Amino acid sequence: MLALDEEGNLGVKTLQGEHVKFVPIQLVKAEQDGVWLTGLGEQVDIITRGQGFVRDGDKVLATQLSATH
């Protein structure tokens, strides 16, 4: 789910309404079962499938799953 923007900054692609927004992050720690990072707000919708096919500003039709899936 981590991505690079056009300047090489590390971040994640999120949804803001119907649009993709690249959010820069700082990687704090990487482990076998996940990563710890900073730079996101308290609540954010991260694109987990298809993030490689969209760019910052693209309009998308997203499907949202609950956190338990």
Backbone as CSV, one residue per row, in Angstrom:
resi,resn,N_x,N_y,N_z,CA_x,CA_y,CA_z,C_x,C_y,C_z
1,MET,0.796,-1.188,0.000,0.000,0.000,0.000,0.845,1.261,0.000
2,LEU,2.127,1.136,0.273,2.995,2.314,0.221,3.262,2.662,-1.232
3,ALA,3.406,3.944,-1.505,3.609,4.409,-2.877,4.612,5.551,-2.879
4,LEU,5.130,5.841,-4.059,6.004,6.996,-4.258,5.284,7.992,-5.150
5,ASP,5.435,9.286,-4.844,4.884,10.288,-5.750,5.909,10.582,-6.840
6,GLU,5.624,11.535,-7.710,6.516,11.824,-8.831,7.853,12.406,-8.414
7,GLU,7.945,12.927,-7.186,9.222,13.445,-6.677,9.970,12.409,-5.842
8,GLY,9.405,11.204,-5.701,10.051,10.145,-4.936,9.729,10.143,-3.456
9,ASN,8.721,10.914,-3.037,8.311,10.933,-1.630,7.470,9.707,-1.307
10,LEU,7.718,9.105,-0.151,6.976,7.936,0.303,5.639,8.367,0.883
11,GLY,4.574,7.646,0.535,3.264,7.985,1.061,2.248,6.905,0.768
12,VAL,0.991,7.242,0.967,-0.117,6.350,0.650,-1.143,7.129,-0.161
13,LYS,-1.917,6.399,-0.949,-2.993,7.016,-1.721,-4.283,6.843,-0.937
14,THR,-4.965,7.963,-0.725,-6.182,7.978,0.073,-7.338,8.512,-0.753
15,LEU,-8.529,8.413,-0.183,-9.715,8.983,-0.813,-10.144,10.224,-0.065
16,GLN,-10.434,11.267,-0.811,-11.085,12.458,-0.270,-12.294,12.694,-1.154
17,GLY,-13.442,12.257,-0.665,-14.641,12.291,-1.495,-14.502,11.268,-2.605
18,GLU,-14.575,11.728,-3.844,-14.435,10.841,-5.002,-13.061,10.952,-5.649
19,HIS,-12.115,11.606,-4.990,-10.814,11.858,-5.602,-9.666,11.232,-4.812
20,VAL,-8.643,10.837,-5.557,-7.433,10.269,-4.969,-6.563,11.402,-4.444
21,LYS,-6.023,11.212,-3.250,-5.083,12.180,-2.685,-3.870,11.422,-2.177
22,PHE,-2.691,11.781,-2.663,-1.444,11.215,-2.168,-1.082,11.937,-0.876
23,VAL,-0.825,11.169,0.180,-0.468,11.740,1.481,0.931,11.257,1.855
24,PRO,1.901,12.166,1.966,3.255,11.769,2.372,3.248,11.235,3.805
25,ILE,4.066,10.220,4.057,4.163,9.633,5.396,5.635,9.473,5.769
26,GLN,5.868,9.216,7.040,7.198,8.875,7.544,7.130,7.444,8.049
27,LEU,8.011,6.586,7.557,8.079,5.199,8.008,8.843,5.166,9.324
28,VAL,8.197,4.678,10.380,8.800,4.631,11.709,9.477,3.290,11.940
29,LYS,8.771,2.199,11.606,9.286,0.861,11.881,8.614,-0.128,10.944
30,ALA,9.371,-1.089,10.439,8.820,-2.147,9.595,9.045,-3.490,10.278
31,GLU,7.994,-4.295,10.336,8.051,-5.629,10.915,7.476,-6.615,9.914
32,GLN,7.579,-7.910,10.207,7.060,-8.931,9.298,5.566,-8.794,9.047
33,ASP,4.808,-8.403,10.058,3.358,-8.370,9.921,2.783,-6.975,9.693
34,GLY,3.625,-5.972,9.443,3.101,-4.643,9.165,4.125,-3.551,9.365
35,VAL,3.673,-2.319,9.214,4.553,-1.160,9.376,3.910,-0.158,10.324
36,TRP,4.761,0.627,10.967,4.340,1.753,11.791,4.724,3.005,11.026
37,LEU,3.782,3.947,10.913,4.075,5.165,10.172,3.394,6.357,10.814
38,THR,3.867,7.545,10.449,3.249,8.788,10.901,2.964,9.652,9.686
39,GLY,2.104,10.637,9.864,1.812,11.573,8.786,0.369,11.553,8.337
40,LEU,-0.384,10.552,8.790,-1.801,10.485,8.442,-2.622,11.143,9.536
41,GLY,-3.789,11.567,9.198,-4.686,12.133,10.198,-5.249,11.047,11.100
42,GLU,-6.170,11.448,11.931,-6.774,10.520,12.884,-7.559,9.415,12.190
43,GLN,-8.257,9.754,11.101,-9.016,8.766,10.338,-8.829,9.068,8.860
44,VAL,-8.510,8.036,8.086,-8.259,8.229,6.661,-8.687,6.970,5.912
45,ASP,-9.185,7.134,4.694,-9.549,6.004,3.839,-8.397,5.747,2.877
46,ILE,-7.659,4.663,3.119,-6.502,4.307,2.295,-6.955,3.388,1.174
47,ILE,-6.484,3.648,-0.035,-6.788,2.783,-1.177,-5.903,1.545,-1.057
48,THR,-6.541,0.375,-0.939,-5.784,-0.863,-0.739,-5.746,-1.752,-1.970
49,ARG,-6.671,-1.577,-2.884,-6.667,-2.349,-4.134,-6.724,-1.381,-5.301
50,GLY,-5.828,-1.584,-6.247,-5.830,-0.748,-7.437,-5.069,0.550,-7.296
51,GLN,-4.358,0.735,-6.182,-3.644,1.992,-5.962,-2.565,2.238,-7.011
52,GLY,-2.079,1.188,-7.637,-1.068,1.341,-8.675,-1.623,1.877,-9.990
53,PHE,-2.935,1.933,-10.097,-3.572,2.355,-11.339,-4.164,3.758,-11.272
54,VAL,-4.019,4.440,-10.128,-4.588,5.782,-9.981,-3.511,6.777,-9.585
55,ARG,-3.774,8.043,-9.884,-2.845,9.124,-9.546,-3.548,10.159,-8.686
56,ASP,-2.751,10.969,-8.034,-3.261,12.066,-7.222,-4.200,12.923,-8.065
57,GLY,-5.410,13.142,-7.573,-6.383,13.968,-8.279,-7.366,13.207,-9.139
58,ASP,-7.087,11.927,-9.442,-8.021,11.139,-10.251,-9.363,11.005,-9.545
59,LYS,-10.436,11.021,-10.333,-11.767,10.754,-9.796,-11.995,9.250,-9.874
60,VAL,-12.468,8.653,-8.777,-12.666,7.205,-8.722,-14.030,6.876,-8.128
61,LEU,-14.481,5.678,-8.415,-15.671,5.119,-7.790,-15.177,4.008,-6.879
62,ALA,-15.178,4.248,-5.586,-14.595,3.312,-4.625,-15.665,2.479,-3.942
63,THR,-15.264,1.271,-3.553,-16.085,0.397,-2.728,-15.412,0.301,-1.382
64,GLN,-16.156,0.533,-0.329,-15.569,0.536,1.007,-15.975,-0.719,1.761
65,LEU,-14.975,-1.410,2.342,-15.218,-2.578,3.174,-15.043,-2.196,4.627
66,SER,-15.681,-2.933,5.508,-15.500,-2.661,6.936,-14.101,-3.075,7.361
67,ALA,-13.647,-2.571,8.478,-12.300,-2.853,8.981,-12.116,-4.308,9.365
68,THR,-13.181,-5.083,9.504,-13.063,-6.483,9.899,-12.789,-7.400,8.724
69,HIS,-12.861,-6.912,7.500,-12.606,-7.760,6.321,-11.171,-7.801,5.963
